[in-house]
């Protein structure tokens, strides 16, 4: 069995990969689709860029399953229910991201057909774009809600177990809650997202990943077997 330090370092590497493949690079690649003149006119011009973003989103969401699986042996010592919920949310996030990816590819297909049809059928494709764009918007925010909820649960588990300094875990809890309330929930409730509230989550994520790469998990506060059973039962 791997030590807590080595497992923590593996998780640190995976967190950095998740930040890049699941939370940063794909949205940079998809930027032309969400800025004027919009995906209908833009997506057909960057098809490989869109497909690359979709592949990265698949990889990024799969990495969360890897993180939950890799750390499960450590996390279960502090609360088996929370460890299982972390894995369950990762699987749910991957499934919802697959739905979101299908909508992204649908946007690309509509844009390509629009480019072939020319101006004669512009009104038809513009109406279709409204439907396809709305479907992708709501699938995206639904997937994002689950993804950031997974991050919030991860930091909650780390805070409770003291596997990392509590100040570091608290920073992540605040950052993820700001993102959920300021961006995702606002969008789902019909209000414009406040993107500035999402900004603290990125440095919190990087700080956690770097700490784990250097120090791994701190298991000095590991509960005794009887105490661990009690924690799992209470959850």
C-alpha positions as CSV (number, residue, x, y, z in Angstrom):
1,X,0.0,0.0,0.0
2,X,1.3,3.5,-0.9
3,X,2.0,5.9,1.9
4,X,-0.1,9.0,2.5
5,X,2.7,11.2,1.2
6,X,3.1,9.3,-2.1
7,X,-0.7,9.2,-2.6
8,X,-0.9,12.9,-1.9
9,X,1.8,13.6,-4.5
10,X,-0.1,11.6,-7.1
11,X,-3.2,13.6,-6.3
12,X,-1.2,16.8,-6.6
13,X,-0.1,15.9,-10.2
14,X,-3.7,14.9,-11.1
15,X,-5.0,18.2,-9.7
16,X,-2.7,20.2,-12.0
17,X,-3.7,18.0,-15.0
18,X,-7.4,18.6,-14.1
19,X,-6.8,22.3,-13.8
20,X,-5.3,22.4,-17.3
21,X,-7.4,19.8,-19.1
22,X,-10.7,20.3,-17.4
23,X,-10.9,23.8,-16.2
24,X,-8.6,26.1,-18.3
25,X,-7.4,25.1,-21.7
26,X,-10.8,23.8,-23.2
27,X,-12.5,27.1,-22.3
28,X,-9.7,29.1,-24.0
29,X,-10.2,26.9,-27.1
30,X,-14.0,27.4,-27.0
31,X,-13.7,31.2,-26.5
32,X,-14.6,31.9,-30.2
33,X,-17.9,30.1,-29.8
34,X,-19.1,32.3,-26.9
35,X,-18.0,35.7,-28.1
36,X,-19.3,37.8,-31.0
37,X,-20.2,36.9,-33.7
38,X,-21.1,33.6,-31.9
39,X,-20.8,29.9,-32.6
40,X,-23.0,29.9,-35.8
41,X,-20.5,32.0,-37.7
42,X,-17.3,31.0,-35.8
43,X,-17.3,27.3,-35.1
44,X,-17.0,26.1,-38.7
45,X,-13.7,28.1,-39.0
46,X,-12.1,26.3,-36.0
47,X,-13.3,22.7,-36.1
48,X,-10.1,21.1,-34.9
49,X,-10.0,23.6,-32.1
50,X,-13.5,22.7,-31.0
51,X,-12.8,18.9,-31.2
52,X,-9.6,19.3,-29.2
53,X,-11.5,21.2,-26.5
54,X,-14.1,18.3,-26.3
55,X,-11.4,15.7,-26.0
56,X,-9.7,17.7,-23.2
57,X,-13.1,18.1,-21.4
58,X,-13.5,14.3,-21.5
59,X,-10.0,13.8,-20.2
60,X,-10.4,16.5,-17.5
61,X,-13.7,15.1,-16.1
62,X,-12.1,11.5,-16.2
63,X,-9.2,12.8,-14.1
64,X,-11.6,13.6,-11.2
65,X,-12.5,10.0,-11.1
66,X,-8.8,9.2,-11.0
67,X,-8.3,11.6,-8.1
68,X,-11.2,10.2,-6.1
69,X,-10.0,6.6,-6.8
70,X,-6.4,7.2,-6.0
71,X,-7.1,9.0,-2.7
72,X,-10.0,6.7,-1.6
73,X,-7.7,4.5,0.5
74,X,-6.6,7.5,2.5
75,X,-9.9,9.4,2.6
76,X,-11.9,6.3,3.8
77,X,-9.9,6.4,7.0
78,X,-11.5,9.8,7.8
79,X,-15.0,9.1,6.6
80,X,-16.0,6.4,4.2
81,X,-19.3,8.1,3.2
82,X,-17.6,11.3,2.1
83,X,-15.0,9.3,0.2
84,X,-17.7,7.4,-1.7
85,X,-19.6,10.7,-2.4
86,X,-16.5,12.1,-3.8
87,X,-16.2,9.2,-6.3
88,X,-20.0,9.3,-7.0
89,X,-19.8,13.1,-7.8
90,X,-16.8,12.5,-10.1
91,X,-18.7,9.8,-12.1
92,X,-21.8,12.1,-12.3
93,X,-19.6,15.0,-13.4
94,X,-18.1,12.8,-16.2
95,X,-21.6,11.8,-17.4
96,X,-22.9,15.4,-17.4
97,X,-19.7,16.5,-19.2
98,X,-20.4,13.9,-21.9
99,X,-23.8,15.5,-22.4
100,X,-22.3,19.0,-22.6
101,X,-19.7,17.7,-25.1
102,X,-22.4,16.4,-27.3
103,X,-24.0,19.8,-27.4
104,X,-20.7,21.5,-28.2
105,X,-20.3,19.1,-31.2
106,X,-23.9,19.9,-32.2
107,X,-23.0,23.6,-32.3
108,X,-20.0,22.7,-34.6
109,X,-22.3,20.7,-36.9
110,X,-24.9,23.5,-37.2
111,X,-22.2,26.0,-37.9
112,X,-20.7,23.8,-40.6
113,X,-24.1,23.3,-42.3
114,X,-24.7,27.1,-42.0
115,X,-21.4,27.7,-43.8
116,X,-22.5,25.4,-46.6
117,X,-26.0,26.7,-47.0
118,X,-25.0,30.4,-47.5
119,X,-27.2,33.4,-46.9
120,X,-30.3,31.9,-48.5
121,X,-31.1,29.9,-45.4
122,X,-29.7,32.3,-42.8
123,X,-32.9,32.9,-40.9
124,X,-33.6,29.1,-40.6
125,X,-30.1,28.5,-39.2
126,X,-30.3,31.5,-36.9
127,X,-33.5,30.1,-35.3
128,X,-31.9,26.7,-35.0
129,X,-28.8,28.3,-33.4
130,X,-31.0,29.8,-30.6
131,X,-32.2,26.3,-29.7
132,X,-28.8,24.6,-30.0
133,X,-27.1,27.4,-28.1
134,X,-29.7,27.3,-25.3
135,X,-29.4,23.5,-24.9
136,X,-25.6,23.8,-24.6
137,X,-25.8,26.7,-22.1
138,X,-28.0,24.8,-19.7
139,X,-26.1,21.5,-20.0
140,X,-22.9,23.4,-19.4
141,X,-24.1,25.1,-16.2
142,X,-25.5,21.8,-14.9
143,X,-22.2,20.1,-15.5
144,X,-20.3,23.0,-14.0
145,X,-22.5,22.9,-10.8
146,X,-21.6,19.2,-10.3
147,X,-17.9,19.8,-11.1
148,X,-17.4,22.6,-8.6
149,X,-19.5,20.8,-6.0
150,X,-17.0,18.0,-6.4
151,X,-14.2,20.5,-5.7
152,X,-16.1,21.8,-2.7
153,X,-16.5,18.3,-1.3
154,X,-12.8,17.6,-1.9
155,X,-11.8,20.6,0.1
156,X,-14.4,19.8,2.8
157,X,-12.8,16.3,3.2
158,X,-9.3,17.8,3.4
159,X,-10.5,20.4,5.9
160,X,-12.1,17.7,8.1
161,X,-9.2,15.3,7.9
162,X,-6.5,17.9,8.2
163,X,-4.5,16.1,5.5
164,X,-3.4,19.5,4.4
165,X,-3.2,22.7,6.5
166,X,-6.8,23.9,7.3
167,X,-6.1,27.4,6.1
168,X,-5.3,25.9,2.6
169,X,-8.5,23.8,2.7
170,X,-10.5,26.8,3.9
171,X,-9.2,28.9,1.0
172,X,-10.5,26.3,-1.4
173,X,-13.9,26.0,0.4
174,X,-14.4,29.8,0.1
175,X,-13.2,29.8,-3.6
176,X,-15.5,27.0,-4.6
177,X,-18.5,28.4,-2.8
178,X,-17.9,31.8,-4.4
179,X,-17.9,30.1,-7.8
180,X,-21.0,28.2,-7.1
181,X,-23.0,31.1,-5.8
182,X,-21.6,33.8,-8.0
183,X,-21.4,32.1,-11.3
184,X,-23.3,28.7,-11.6
185,X,-26.3,29.4,-9.4
186,X,-26.7,32.9,-10.7
187,X,-26.8,31.6,-14.3
188,X,-29.2,28.7,-13.4
189,X,-31.5,31.3,-11.7
190,X,-31.5,33.5,-14.8
191,X,-29.1,36.2,-13.6
192,X,-25.8,37.1,-15.4
193,X,-22.8,35.3,-13.9
194,X,-20.4,37.4,-11.9
195,X,-17.1,36.0,-13.3
196,X,-14.9,37.9,-10.8
197,X,-16.3,35.6,-8.1
198,X,-14.8,32.6,-9.9
199,X,-11.3,34.0,-9.8
200,X,-10.2,32.9,-6.3
201,X,-10.8,29.2,-7.1
202,X,-7.8,29.0,-9.5
203,X,-5.1,30.1,-7.1
204,X,-6.6,27.9,-4.4
205,X,-6.5,24.9,-6.7
206,X,-2.9,25.6,-7.7
207,X,-1.9,26.1,-4.1
208,X,-3.4,22.8,-3.1
209,X,-1.7,21.0,-6.0
210,X,1.7,22.5,-5.3
211,X,1.4,21.7,-1.6
212,X,0.6,18.1,-2.3
213,X,3.4,17.8,-4.8
214,X,5.9,19.0,-2.2
215,X,4.5,17.5,1.1
216,X,1.9,14.9,0.2
217,X,-0.9,14.1,2.7
218,X,-0.2,14.8,6.3
219,X,-1.4,11.7,8.2
220,X,-0.4,12.8,11.7
221,X,-4.0,13.3,12.6
222,X,-5.1,9.9,11.4
223,X,-7.9,8.6,13.6
224,X,-7.6,5.3,15.4
225,X,-9.4,2.3,13.7
226,X,-12.4,2.5,16.1
227,X,-12.6,6.3,15.6
228,X,-12.5,5.9,11.8
229,X,-15.4,3.4,12.0
230,X,-17.4,5.9,14.0
231,X,-16.8,8.6,11.5
232,X,-17.9,6.4,8.6
233,X,-21.0,5.4,10.5
234,X,-21.9,8.9,11.5
235,X,-21.7,9.9,7.8
